[in-house]
Amino acid sequence: MIPRYQKILLAVLAVASIIMASVLWHMRDKAHEQMVLGHDSSPTQAPHIAADAQATLIVANDDDNSLREQVHSLPLPAEDEARARAVLNKLLDIYAASDSSHPVPGGSGSVQQVFLVPAPSNSAPATKSAFSPLTGPQLAIVNLTGDFISTHPSGLETESLTILSIIGTLHANLPRITEVRFLVDGEPHASLAGHADLTRTYLVSDTASPILIRSGSTHE
C-alpha cells in the first residue's frame, strides 16, 4: 500500500514533468522560428569588388637609375589606406616579375599595412585645417614585412630607388601624402638592406627625383 503523501508527490512530479516538457517544446519551436526569420531577413550579399581605375606608378629602372611613370588600370578601393596598399601591391608585383627593370623579390605580400595620419611636419602652417584628418596633409606609415627586408638586394642606388618609387607612387595617387615613414613587422628598422635609412621621415618634397621620366603609356 503506497502512502497517501507519496501518491501526492508522484502526481506533483508528473505534472511538473509535463509542464517542463511543454515549455521546452515551445522554446525549441520559437528558436527555430527566429532562426528561419533571421535567415530570410538577412539575404547573402555578393562580395564588394572594387572598380578598376587608373593608377600612376613610379617604377624604378636599374639600367639608368631612373624612375619611370607608368599608368595601370587596377581595382582601387574607395578607402584611402586600402587604396594606398593596393597601388604599392601592384608596384611590388612589378618588381617581383621575371622581366622587372628593378628586380626585388616579395611582391604584393611585402606590404602588411599602410596607415594614414595627419602630417606633423613643421613646414605646414599651424592652422586647424593643416592638421585635419579630412583635409590636411598626411603622413603615410608603410609597414613592410621582414621577408621583404631580408631579401631586398643591397646597394645604395637600388635601395634608394625602391624608397623613392614607393614614396612617389603614394603621392601620385594620394596627393595629400606629404611625408612617409617605414616600419618592418610593426617595429622601427635601421635600413632597407644596409644603406637606405628607414629611421627617418621622408618628405615628398625632398625626395622628388630629378630623373623622373614621364611616360604616357598605359599598362593593364
Order of alpha helices (4+ residues) and beta strands (2+ residues): alpha-beta-beta-alpha-beta-beta-alpha-alpha-beta-beta-alpha-beta-beta
